Amino acid sequence: MSDLVIRAQIVLLARTLHVPAERLAHLEKLGAARLHELQQRVASRIFDEHAATFRRLAMLVPVIPLSISLPLVRRVVPPTMAGRAAGAVGVQHPKKAAEALAMLDVSYAADCVPYVDPRTVGALADVAPPGPVVAITNELLRRGDYVTAGPFLAYATPTLIRAVEAGVTDDEGMIRSAAYAYSGANISAIIRHMLHGPTQRIPRLTATVLSGSAELRLIALSVFARCDEDVIAALGDILFDVGSAEQNADIVRVAVEAGAIRELLTFIGHLGPSALDTLAANPVTGDHAVISALVAEVAERPETSTLRGLVNLLERTDAEATRRWGRRLFESDDSLLVELPAIVTEARLWPALLRILAEIDAETQTRLGEAWAKLPAADRETLERRVHQLRLDTRLATLTVTMNIYG
């Protein structure tokens, strides 16, 4: 998970504990997954403390008509307690909960939502009336309460997704909310529906991102980079088609300047051929500082997702850029070079990587051949076979000869 996702989880944990996020900054080293788990456990503990009280309240639901109880609740019960009780009571009486949601004042309901137990939302999602859900969502976004809206995306049913797509018009608010949704699978499900939905929402949403602030572009990149491969490919095609060359370049520059390079490379790594060609032809790929930062990220922290993004991009840049930055990547220390084949195999990048290697100078190929000569014989044979399959024998001769000599 990325640094941007880690920061979002810190904010969510701070909301749960009712403390400023700055006080929890030291927990960033735990990583997004552990922070998410911690937030879930803390929230469960808080709600479980009042479980017995909520069960007693639930016993009154069938006795007192909603037309009497709801106005009284609004006048007497603060949103903090009403929200905490609502989920637990609703699970025991889902039909009554659906009726109550339709009868509640939207403003009061939005006051209560931040205190609802997320575990109960999934149980009520199937019976929740779409109209009130859309109205409450719009009110949360109007308030800028994205921290509350985001985590509830995990429980959106197809019916609710369709209702939100049609009834929630705040594109920026939806993007900002999605940043607080931990599950990439859930985000993918929602975006995938919007990609194929009747409203064609995604082109408008990407246009909002492109014309928005640098902060919004970073948030969107964090959201997009966590999506499934097919969703990223579809988003990329639309993004690079809708955006001007300057806007597309700005996405890259903003990510590099903010240190969100892992997100950027992950996103690039799953772009389709058309979007990759558009990006590779963009003048930003000639920006020394930008490409240097991408290469440095991979050299320092080689991962399947980031290497895929860099290799797929470099393969499509002009020959001079491919030679320059390919050489820079392979000038890394020997430990990275020895580690590289396993990552390349996992990412299925051998054809693209060998085409980059074919463009670099003999001296760099020699150094790489010396490092890869230390690989097991079976791995060396696999490399040589791939070279021959790609018919790059002549241009990669130095690499293969060196591997044979030193192996």
ChimeraX attribute file (.defattr): number of C-alpha atoms within 10 A of each C-alpha:
attribute: neighborCount
match mode: 1-to-1
recipient: residues
	/A:1	14
	/A:2	16
	/A:3	18
	/A:4	20
	/A:5	24
	/A:6	24
	/A:7	21
	/A:8	21
	/A:9	28
	/A:10	26
	/A:11	21
	/A:12	23
	/A:13	23
	/A:14	18
	/A:15	17
	/A:16	16
	/A:17	14
	/A:18	9
	/A:19	12
	/A:20	13
	/A:21	18
	/A:22	10
	/A:23	10
	/A:24	14
	/A:25	14
	/A:26	10
	/A:27	14
	/A:28	15
	/A:29	11
	/A:30	12
	/A:31	17
	/A:32	22
	/A:33	14
	/A:34	15
	/A:35	22
	/A:36	20
	/A:37	13
	/A:38	15
	/A:39	21
	/A:40	16
	/A:41	11
	/A:42	15
	/A:43	18
	/A:44	14
	/A:45	11
	/A:46	14
	/A:47	19
	/A:48	14
	/A:49	10
	/A:50	14
	/A:51	15
	/A:52	10
	/A:53	12
	/A:54	18
	/A:55	14
	/A:56	11
	/A:57	14
	/A:58	19
	/A:59	13
	/A:60	12
	/A:61	17
	/A:62	10
	/A:63	9
	/A:64	11
	/A:65	11
	/A:66	18
	/A:67	10
	/A:68	9
	/A:69	14
	/A:70	18
	/A:71	13
	/A:72	11
	/A:73	13
	/A:74	15
	/A:75	8
	/A:76	10
	/A:77	12
	/A:78	13
	/A:79	21
	/A:80	14
	/A:81	13
	/A:82	20
	/A:83	21
	/A:84	22
	/A:85	23
	/A:86	24
	/A:87	26
	/A:88	26
	/A:89	22
	/A:90	20
	/A:91	18
	/A:92	17
	/A:93	16
	/A:94	19
	/A:95	14
	/A:96	18
	/A:97	22
	/A:98	19
	/A:99	14
	/A:100	19
	/A:101	20
	/A:102	17
	/A:103	15
	/A:104	16
	/A:105	16
	/A:106	19
	/A:107	12
	/A:108	15
	/A:109	23
	/A:110	24
	/A:111	17
	/A:112	19
	/A:113	23
	/A:114	20
	/A:115	22
	/A:116	21
	/A:117	20
	/A:118	20
	/A:119	17
	/A:120	17
	/A:121	20
	/A:122	17
	/A:123	17
	/A:124	20
	/A:125	19
	/A:126	17
	/A:127	15
	/A:128	22
	/A:129	18
	/A:130	20
	/A:131	15
	/A:132	19
	/A:133	21
	/A:134	19
	/A:135	18
	/A:136	23
	/A:137	26
	/A:138	22
	/A:139	18
	/A:140	24
	/A:141	22
	/A:142	12
	/A:143	11
	/A:144	14
	/A:145	17
	/A:146	21
	/A:147	22
	/A:148	22
	/A:149	24
	/A:150	21
	/A:151	18
	/A:152	20
	/A:153	22
	/A:154	20
	/A:155	19
	/A:156	19
	/A:157	17
	/A:158	13
	/A:159	14
	/A:160	20
	/A:161	20
	/A:162	18
	/A:163	16
	/A:164	21
	/A:165	23
	/A:166	15
	/A:167	16
	/A:168	17
	/A:169	14
	/A:170	15
	/A:171	19
	/A:172	18
	/A:173	22
	/A:174	22
	/A:175	24
	/A:176	22
	/A:177	24
	/A:178	28
	/A:179	28
	/A:180	27
	/A:181	25
	/A:182	23
	/A:183	16
	/A:184	17
	/A:185	14
	/A:186	19
	/A:187	23
	/A:188	20
	/A:189	20
	/A:190	20
	/A:191	23
	/A:192	19
	/A:193	18
	/A:194	19
	/A:195	18
	/A:196	11
	/A:197	14
	/A:198	11
	/A:199	13
	/A:200	13
	/A:201	18
	/A:202	21
	/A:203	18
	/A:204	15
	/A:205	18
	/A:206	24
	/A:207	16
	/A:208	17
	/A:209	25
	/A:210	23
	/A:211	12
	/A:212	12
	/A:213	12
	/A:214	17
	/A:215	14
	/A:216	18
	/A:217	22
	/A:218	23
	/A:219	24
	/A:220	22
	/A:221	23
	/A:222	26
	/A:223	26
	/A:224	27
	/A:225	23
	/A:226	24
	/A:227	24
	/A:228	18
	/A:229	18
	/A:230	14
	/A:231	22
	/A:232	24
	/A:233	23
	/A:234	18
	/A:235	24
	/A:236	24
	/A:237	18
	/A:238	18
	/A:239	22
	/A:240	22
	/A:241	16
	/A:242	16
	/A:243	18
	/A:244	13
	/A:245	16
	/A:246	12
	/A:247	17
	/A:248	20
	/A:249	18
	/A:250	16
	/A:251	20
	/A:252	23
	/A:253	21
	/A:254	19
	/A:255	23
	/A:256	19
	/A:257	12
	/A:258	11
	/A:259	16
	/A:260	20
	/A:261	25
	/A:262	26
	/A:263	27
	/A:264	26
	/A:265	25
	/A:266	27
	/A:267	26
	/A:268	26
	/A:269	25
	/A:270	24
	/A:271	25
	/A:272	17
	/A:273	14
	/A:274	14
	/A:275	21
	/A:276	25
	/A:277	17
	/A:278	15
	/A:279	23
	/A:280	19
	/A:281	16
	/A:282	17
	/A:283	12
	/A:284	20
	/A:285	20
	/A:286	14
	/A:287	12
	/A:288	11
	/A:289	13
	/A:290	18
	/A:291	20
	/A:292	14
	/A:293	15
	/A:294	21
	/A:295	23
	/A:296	15
	/A:297	20
	/A:298	24
	/A:299	21
	/A:300	11
	/A:301	12
	/A:302	17
	/A:303	18
	/A:304	20
	/A:305	21
	/A:306	25
	/A:307	27
	/A:308	25
	/A:309	23
	/A:310	24
	/A:311	26
	/A:312	23
	/A:313	22
	/A:314	25
	/A:315	24
	/A:316	19
	/A:317	20
	/A:318	13
	/A:319	13
	/A:320	11
	/A:321	18
	/A:322	22
	/A:323	19
	/A:324	14
	/A:325	21
	/A:326	24
	/A:327	19
	/A:328	16
	/A:329	20
	/A:330	20
	/A:331	15
	/A:332	16
	/A:333	12
	/A:334	15
	/A:335	9
	/A:336	18
	/A:337	20
	/A:338	17
	/A:339	14
	/A:340	18
	/A:341	18
	/A:342	13
	/A:343	18
	/A:344	19
	/A:345	11
	/A:346	12
	/A:347	16
	/A:348	13
	/A:349	17
	/A:350	19
	/A:351	15
	/A:352	18
	/A:353	19
	/A:354	19
	/A:355	19
	/A:356	21
	/A:357	24
	/A:358	22
	/A:359	20
	/A:360	22
	/A:361	16
	/A:362	16
	/A:363	12
	/A:364	18
	/A:365	25
	/A:366	19
	/A:367	19
	/A:368	23
	/A:369	24
	/A:370	23
	/A:371	21
	/A:372	26
	/A:373	22
	/A:374	14
	/A:375	16
	/A:376	10
	/A:377	12
	/A:378	8
	/A:379	15
	/A:380	19
	/A:381	15
	/A:382	10
	/A:383	18
	/A:384	18
	/A:385	12
	/A:386	15
	/A:387	23
	/A:388	12
	/A:389	11
	/A:390	13
	/A:391	11
	/A:392	15
	/A:393	16
	/A:394	12
	/A:395	19
	/A:396	24
	/A:397	17
	/A:398	20
	/A:399	26
	/A:400	24
	/A:401	17
	/A:402	19
	/A:403	25
	/A:404	16
	/A:405	10
	/A:406	12
	/A:407	16
